[in-house]
Amino acid sequence: MKIKGLLLLLFILIVLLIGGFIGAQNSHMVQVNYLISDPSAQAKMSYILAISFGCGFLFCFILYTVYAIRLKLRLALAERKLQKLTPSK
């Protein structure tokens, strides 16, 4: 189990390192058009990539957390029902 966690950590570090290299290569200024912004807003491409990645990670983390909590609650309820149905010794 510890080797699996170590490999996962290594994989995440490699992905972040590659992302850092890609972000460092994309330092050009680009025009950013979105609903809340001034039409002439400009930002570095690396900032846009980092913010997009961060927002995507945060969104997926929130979805996963809600899903995991829901499953844990369902499991706790099922265990309570099982304890009520099984005769005590």
Residue frames relative to the residue before (quaternion, step in Angstrom):
aa qw qx qy qz dx dy dz
M 1.0000 0.0000 0.0000 0.0000 0.00 0.00 0.00
K 0.6592 0.5101 -0.3190 0.4510 3.60 0.97 -0.76
I 0.6254 0.5289 -0.3458 0.4577 3.59 1.04 -0.68
K 0.6226 0.5378 -0.3396 0.4559 3.58 1.03 -0.76
G 0.6641 0.4976 -0.2956 0.4732 3.59 0.94 -0.85
L 0.6495 0.5133 -0.3104 0.4673 3.57 1.03 -0.81
L 0.6515 0.5003 -0.3118 0.4775 3.58 1.01 -0.79
L 0.6323 0.5216 -0.3271 0.4702 3.59 1.02 -0.75
L 0.6474 0.5070 -0.3100 0.4773 3.58 0.98 -0.84
L 0.6470 0.5138 -0.3117 0.4693 3.57 0.97 -0.83
F 0.6416 0.5199 -0.3146 0.4679 3.58 0.98 -0.84
I 0.6599 0.5023 -0.3073 0.4666 3.59 0.92 -0.89
L 0.6545 0.5097 -0.3147 0.4613 3.59 0.95 -0.82
I 0.6413 0.5129 -0.3231 0.4704 3.59 1.01 -0.78
V 0.6521 0.5052 -0.3174 0.4677 3.60 0.95 -0.85
L 0.6607 0.4942 -0.3113 0.4715 3.60 0.96 -0.82
L 0.6347 0.5250 -0.3284 0.4623 3.58 1.02 -0.74
I 0.6476 0.4946 -0.3093 0.4901 3.58 0.96 -0.84
G 0.6412 0.5213 -0.3154 0.4665 3.58 1.00 -0.80
G 0.6350 0.5224 -0.3246 0.4675 3.57 1.05 -0.71
F 0.6474 0.5088 -0.3130 0.4733 3.57 1.00 -0.80
I 0.6571 0.4961 -0.3091 0.4760 3.57 0.95 -0.86
G 0.6577 0.5103 -0.3069 0.4613 3.58 0.96 -0.82
A 0.6500 0.5143 -0.3189 0.4597 3.58 1.02 -0.74
Q 0.6665 0.4958 -0.3012 0.4682 3.59 1.10 -0.61
N 0.7154 0.4135 -0.2403 0.5094 3.59 1.19 -0.44
S 0.2247 0.8014 -0.5223 0.1857 3.59 0.55 1.13
H 0.3922 0.7245 -0.4798 0.3017 3.61 1.22 0.31
M 0.4500 -0.6554 0.5324 0.2906 3.54 -1.17 0.60
V 0.0482 -0.7905 0.6106 0.0008 3.56 -0.92 0.93
Q 0.4813 -0.6406 0.5109 0.3113 3.54 -1.20 0.51
V 0.2006 -0.7865 0.5787 0.0793 3.55 -0.86 1.03
N 0.0231 -0.7884 0.6143 -0.0243 3.57 -0.74 1.10
Y 0.2579 0.7208 -0.6157 0.1864 3.54 -0.63 1.15
L 0.7567 -0.4646 0.2227 0.4024 3.58 -1.21 0.41
I 0.7531 0.4142 -0.2219 0.4604 3.60 0.87 -0.88
S 0.6514 0.5820 -0.2991 0.3840 3.58 1.14 -0.55
D 0.5728 -0.5187 0.5088 0.3794 3.46 -1.42 0.28
P 0.5424 -0.6597 0.3969 0.3364 3.66 -0.80 0.88
S 0.7277 0.4124 -0.2556 0.4849 3.60 1.11 -0.48
A 0.3400 0.7571 -0.4984 0.2506 3.62 1.19 0.36
Q 0.0672 -0.7843 0.6163 0.0213 3.54 -1.04 0.85
A 0.0094 0.7795 -0.6256 0.0302 3.52 -1.16 0.70
K 0.5793 -0.5602 0.4474 0.3878 3.55 -1.27 0.33
M 0.5728 -0.6085 0.4340 0.3365 3.52 -1.09 0.79
S 0.6292 0.5395 -0.3481 0.4380 3.62 0.99 -0.72
Y 0.6366 0.5129 -0.3343 0.4688 3.61 1.05 -0.69
I 0.6411 0.5243 -0.3199 0.4601 3.56 0.98 -0.86
L 0.6573 0.5049 -0.3076 0.4674 3.59 0.96 -0.87
A 0.6691 0.5007 -0.3034 0.4577 3.59 0.92 -0.90
I 0.6651 0.4909 -0.3099 0.4697 3.59 0.92 -0.85
S 0.6482 0.5141 -0.3190 0.4624 3.60 0.96 -0.82
F 0.6589 0.4983 -0.3048 0.4741 3.57 0.93 -0.88
G 0.6631 0.5139 -0.3017 0.4530 3.58 0.93 -0.89
C 0.6588 0.4963 -0.3072 0.4747 3.59 0.95 -0.86
G 0.6508 0.5107 -0.3146 0.4654 3.58 0.98 -0.80
F 0.6472 0.5110 -0.3131 0.4712 3.57 0.99 -0.84
L 0.6664 0.5057 -0.3022 0.4570 3.57 0.90 -0.92
F 0.6431 0.5234 -0.3149 0.4618 3.59 0.96 -0.87
C 0.6869 0.4707 -0.2826 0.4762 3.61 0.87 -0.94
F 0.6314 0.5321 -0.3347 0.4540 3.59 1.02 -0.75
I 0.6516 0.5016 -0.3148 0.4741 3.59 0.97 -0.83
L 0.6533 0.5082 -0.3196 0.4613 3.60 0.92 -0.85
Y 0.6670 0.4944 -0.3054 0.4662 3.58 0.92 -0.89
T 0.6479 0.5246 -0.3276 0.4447 3.59 0.93 -0.83
V 0.6481 0.5027 -0.3179 0.4756 3.58 0.93 -0.86
Y 0.6573 0.5074 -0.3081 0.4644 3.59 0.93 -0.89
A 0.6752 0.4931 -0.3010 0.4587 3.62 0.89 -0.88
I 0.6425 0.5095 -0.3272 0.4696 3.60 0.97 -0.78
R 0.6415 0.5230 -0.3238 0.4583 3.57 0.99 -0.84
L 0.6646 0.4937 -0.3089 0.4681 3.59 0.95 -0.82
K 0.6470 0.5128 -0.3276 0.4595 3.60 0.99 -0.77
L 0.6405 0.5110 -0.3288 0.4696 3.59 1.02 -0.72
R 0.6443 0.5105 -0.3223 0.4695 3.58 0.97 -0.82
L 0.6467 0.5137 -0.3179 0.4656 3.58 1.01 -0.80
A 0.6497 0.5112 -0.3212 0.4620 3.60 0.94 -0.82
L 0.6524 0.5007 -0.3162 0.4730 3.59 0.97 -0.79
A 0.6517 0.5076 -0.3148 0.4675 3.59 0.96 -0.81
E 0.6473 0.5035 -0.3245 0.4714 3.61 0.99 -0.76
R 0.6335 0.5214 -0.3347 0.4634 3.60 1.02 -0.74
K 0.6475 0.5067 -0.3148 0.4741 3.59 0.98 -0.83
L 0.6487 0.5213 -0.3150 0.4563 3.57 0.98 -0.82
Q 0.6520 0.5033 -0.3216 0.4671 3.60 0.98 -0.79
K 0.6472 0.5130 -0.3254 0.4605 3.59 1.05 -0.66
L 0.7033 0.4746 -0.2651 0.4581 3.57 1.06 -0.77
T 0.6741 0.4706 -0.3142 0.4748 3.61 1.04 -0.58
P 0.4659 -0.6760 0.4875 0.2973 3.60 -0.95 0.82
S 0.4120 -0.7002 0.5241 0.2554 3.57 -0.99 0.84
K 0.4596 -0.7047 0.4804 0.2480 3.57 -1.11 0.73
